[in-house]
């Protein structure tokens, strides 16, 4: 910048320029610093603006509304910690599963905060972070049933979330097991406690959390680990720097 001003001053002090040219250079002297100041201001505003994290609904205790209608849970704490380390405030939006990833693709949010690392859950247009946490999915059964595996005939129909990856997994790996579908995990667990099914499939932390809400202690038990996989974050390719920063945290 100093050399630019020196060059301009030199030109303005010469006699080879007409008044119109002198006015042009005066204009440049005003425009250039304004341009740089505007750029710095834009970068500063961008660094201080909130990161919008989209999270799928129906994920307690990872994310849920408390009695004061405020979001809380393990993922909320995790992303707030990530935002603090990135020097950015974080805002959250809960949405339905089928809307979450397209929001990142269309740049309506910075992150999809809880993508399952399964092939059918990914979208090719996005990029993904490394593992954030590991999730285990279990078969839960009524404790009175002396079953040792999913194939026990006493189990009967198995409760499953109708639009979840668990249903895809069960159809692919246990095609002969009868499934009873539910709109969400909370409904499934509450109906299981009321005796509608004797077993259901859920993530371990979610099943235990909801059983604590609806059932007496020990009414159901986790019988069999069905699969383990990572929870990752989905990011638009233009935000690849975010992925590198998160992977280093």
C-alpha positions as CSV (number, residue, x, y, z in Angstrom):
1,X,0.0,0.0,0.0
2,X,2.8,2.5,0.8
3,X,4.5,1.9,-2.5
4,X,1.2,2.4,-4.3
5,X,0.7,5.8,-2.6
6,X,4.3,6.8,-3.4
7,X,3.8,6.0,-7.1
8,X,0.6,7.9,-7.2
9,X,2.1,11.0,-5.5
10,X,5.0,10.9,-8.0
11,X,2.6,10.8,-10.9
12,X,0.5,13.6,-9.5
13,X,3.5,15.9,-8.9
14,X,4.6,15.6,-12.6
15,X,3.6,18.0,-15.3
16,X,2.9,15.4,-17.9
17,X,-0.7,14.8,-16.7
18,X,-3.7,16.9,-17.4
19,X,-6.2,17.8,-14.8
20,X,-8.5,14.9,-15.8
21,X,-5.8,12.5,-15.2
22,X,-5.0,14.1,-11.9
23,X,-8.6,13.6,-10.9
24,X,-8.5,10.0,-11.9
25,X,-5.5,9.3,-9.7
26,X,-7.1,11.1,-6.8
27,X,-10.1,8.8,-7.3
28,X,-7.9,5.8,-7.2
29,X,-6.3,7.0,-4.0
30,X,-9.7,7.1,-2.3
31,X,-11.0,3.9,-3.9
32,X,-8.1,1.5,-3.1
33,X,-8.1,2.0,0.7
34,X,-11.9,1.8,0.7
35,X,-11.7,-1.5,-1.1
36,X,-9.2,-3.0,1.3
37,X,-11.2,-1.8,4.3
38,X,-14.3,-3.3,2.9
39,X,-12.6,-6.6,2.3
40,X,-11.3,-6.7,5.9
41,X,-14.7,-5.8,7.2
42,X,-16.3,-8.6,5.2
43,X,-13.8,-11.2,6.4
44,X,-14.2,-10.1,10.0
45,X,-18.0,-10.3,9.7
46,X,-17.8,-13.8,8.2
47,X,-15.5,-15.0,11.0
48,X,-17.9,-13.7,13.6
49,X,-21.1,-14.9,12.0
50,X,-22.8,-18.0,13.4
51,X,-22.2,-21.5,12.0
52,X,-25.6,-23.1,11.2
53,X,-25.7,-26.8,12.1
54,X,-28.6,-28.9,10.9
55,X,-29.5,-31.9,13.1
56,X,-32.0,-34.6,12.5
57,X,-35.1,-34.8,14.7
58,X,-35.8,-37.8,16.9
59,X,-32.3,-38.2,18.4
60,X,-32.5,-38.0,22.2
61,X,-30.3,-37.9,24.2
62,X,-28.0,-36.6,21.3
63,X,-30.4,-33.7,20.7
64,X,-33.8,-32.9,22.1
65,X,-35.9,-30.0,23.6
66,X,-35.9,-29.7,27.3
67,X,-38.9,-28.5,29.4
68,X,-38.0,-24.9,28.7
69,X,-38.1,-25.7,24.9
70,X,-34.4,-25.2,24.6
71,X,-32.2,-27.6,22.6
72,X,-29.8,-29.7,24.6
73,X,-28.0,-33.0,24.4
74,X,-24.6,-34.6,23.6
75,X,-24.5,-33.2,20.1
76,X,-25.4,-29.7,21.2
77,X,-22.5,-29.7,23.6
78,X,-20.2,-31.2,21.1
79,X,-20.9,-28.6,18.4
80,X,-20.8,-25.7,20.8
81,X,-17.4,-26.9,21.8
82,X,-16.4,-27.2,18.1
83,X,-17.7,-23.7,17.5
84,X,-15.7,-22.3,20.4
85,X,-12.5,-23.9,19.1
86,X,-13.2,-22.5,15.6
87,X,-13.9,-19.1,17.2
88,X,-17.5,-19.0,15.8
89,X,-20.9,-19.0,17.6
90,X,-23.2,-21.9,16.6
91,X,-26.9,-22.0,15.8
92,X,-29.0,-25.2,15.4
93,X,-31.9,-26.2,13.3
94,X,-33.8,-29.5,13.7
95,X,-35.3,-30.9,10.6
96,X,-36.6,-34.1,9.1
97,X,-34.1,-36.7,7.9
98,X,-34.9,-36.4,4.2
99,X,-34.4,-32.6,4.3
100,X,-31.2,-32.4,6.3
101,X,-28.6,-33.3,3.6
102,X,-30.2,-31.3,0.8
103,X,-29.9,-28.2,3.0
104,X,-26.1,-28.6,3.0
105,X,-26.0,-29.3,-0.7
106,X,-28.1,-26.1,-1.3
107,X,-25.9,-24.0,1.1
108,X,-28.7,-23.3,3.5
109,X,-26.5,-24.4,6.4
110,X,-22.8,-25.1,7.1
111,X,-23.0,-28.6,8.6
112,X,-25.2,-31.6,8.8
113,X,-24.2,-32.5,12.3
114,X,-25.2,-36.2,12.6
115,X,-24.7,-38.2,9.4
116,X,-24.4,-41.9,9.8
117,X,-21.3,-43.3,8.1
118,X,-23.3,-45.8,6.0
119,X,-23.2,-45.7,2.3
120,X,-27.0,-45.2,1.9
121,X,-26.9,-42.2,4.2
122,X,-24.3,-40.3,2.2
123,X,-24.8,-37.9,-0.6
124,X,-22.1,-37.7,-3.3
125,X,-22.4,-34.0,-3.7
126,X,-21.1,-33.4,-0.1
127,X,-17.8,-34.1,1.7
128,X,-17.6,-35.6,5.2
129,X,-15.5,-35.2,8.3
130,X,-13.7,-38.0,10.1
131,X,-15.6,-39.8,12.9
132,X,-17.1,-37.5,15.6
133,X,-18.5,-40.3,17.8
134,X,-19.2,-44.1,17.5
135,X,-22.8,-45.4,17.6
136,X,-23.8,-48.9,18.5
137,X,-27.2,-50.3,17.4
138,X,-28.7,-53.1,19.6
139,X,-31.6,-55.5,19.6
140,X,-33.5,-54.8,22.9
141,X,-35.7,-57.6,24.2
142,X,-38.2,-58.1,27.1
143,X,-36.1,-59.3,30.0
144,X,-38.5,-62.2,30.7
145,X,-37.6,-63.8,27.4
146,X,-34.7,-66.3,27.7
147,X,-33.4,-65.5,24.2
148,X,-29.7,-65.4,23.2
149,X,-30.1,-64.2,19.7
150,X,-32.4,-62.5,17.2
151,X,-33.6,-65.8,15.7
152,X,-35.4,-66.9,18.9
153,X,-39.0,-67.6,18.1
154,X,-40.3,-66.2,21.4
155,X,-39.2,-62.7,20.3
156,X,-41.9,-62.4,17.6
157,X,-42.2,-59.2,15.5
158,X,-39.4,-56.7,16.1
159,X,-40.1,-53.0,16.4
160,X,-38.2,-50.7,13.9
161,X,-38.2,-47.1,12.9
162,X,-39.9,-46.9,9.6
163,X,-37.5,-44.5,7.8
164,X,-34.3,-45.3,9.6
165,X,-31.1,-47.0,8.5
166,X,-31.9,-49.8,11.0
167,X,-34.8,-50.9,8.8
168,X,-32.5,-51.1,5.8
169,X,-30.0,-53.1,7.8
170,X,-32.6,-55.5,9.0
171,X,-34.1,-56.0,5.6
172,X,-30.7,-56.7,4.1
173,X,-29.3,-59.0,6.9
174,X,-32.3,-60.6,8.4
175,X,-34.9,-60.8,5.7
176,X,-36.9,-63.5,7.5
177,X,-37.5,-61.5,10.7
178,X,-40.9,-59.9,10.9
179,X,-40.7,-56.2,11.5
180,X,-43.3,-53.8,13.0
181,X,-42.7,-50.3,11.9
182,X,-43.1,-47.1,13.9
183,X,-42.9,-43.4,12.9
184,X,-40.2,-42.7,15.5
185,X,-38.1,-44.3,18.2
186,X,-40.0,-42.8,21.1
187,X,-43.4,-44.2,19.9
188,X,-41.7,-47.6,19.3
189,X,-40.2,-47.8,22.8
190,X,-43.4,-46.6,24.5
191,X,-45.5,-49.2,22.6
192,X,-43.0,-52.0,23.4
193,X,-43.3,-51.1,27.1
194,X,-47.1,-51.4,26.8
195,X,-46.6,-54.9,25.3
196,X,-47.2,-54.4,21.6
197,X,-43.8,-55.9,20.7
198,X,-41.3,-57.9,22.8
199,X,-38.2,-56.6,21.0
200,X,-37.1,-53.5,19.1
201,X,-34.0,-52.2,17.4
202,X,-32.4,-48.9,18.5
203,X,-29.1,-47.2,19.1
204,X,-27.9,-48.1,22.5
205,X,-27.9,-44.6,24.1
206,X,-31.3,-43.9,22.6
207,X,-32.9,-47.1,23.7
208,X,-31.6,-46.9,27.3
209,X,-32.6,-43.2,27.5
210,X,-36.2,-43.9,26.4
211,X,-36.5,-47.0,28.5
212,X,-35.6,-45.0,31.5
213,X,-38.4,-42.6,30.6
214,X,-41.1,-45.2,30.0
215,X,-40.3,-48.5,31.7
216,X,-39.5,-49.9,35.0
217,X,-35.8,-50.6,35.6
218,X,-34.8,-53.9,34.0
219,X,-37.9,-54.4,31.9
220,X,-35.9,-54.7,28.7
221,X,-32.3,-55.6,28.1
222,X,-29.9,-55.1,25.2
223,X,-29.5,-58.6,23.8
224,X,-27.4,-58.3,20.7
225,X,-25.1,-55.8,19.1
226,X,-26.2,-55.6,15.5
227,X,-23.8,-53.0,14.1
228,X,-21.4,-50.2,15.0
229,X,-20.7,-47.2,12.9
230,X,-19.3,-43.7,13.0
231,X,-21.2,-40.4,13.3
232,X,-19.7,-37.8,10.9
233,X,-20.6,-34.3,9.7
234,X,-21.7,-33.5,6.1
235,X,-20.2,-30.3,4.5
236,X,-20.5,-28.5,1.2
237,X,-17.3,-29.0,-0.9
238,X,-16.8,-25.2,-0.9
239,X,-16.3,-25.4,2.9
240,X,-13.5,-27.9,2.8
241,X,-11.5,-25.7,5.2
242,X,-14.1,-26.5,7.8
243,X,-13.5,-30.2,7.4
244,X,-9.8,-29.8,7.9
245,X,-10.3,-27.7,11.0
246,X,-12.8,-30.1,12.5
247,X,-10.6,-33.1,11.8
248,X,-7.8,-31.5,13.7
249,X,-9.9,-30.8,16.8
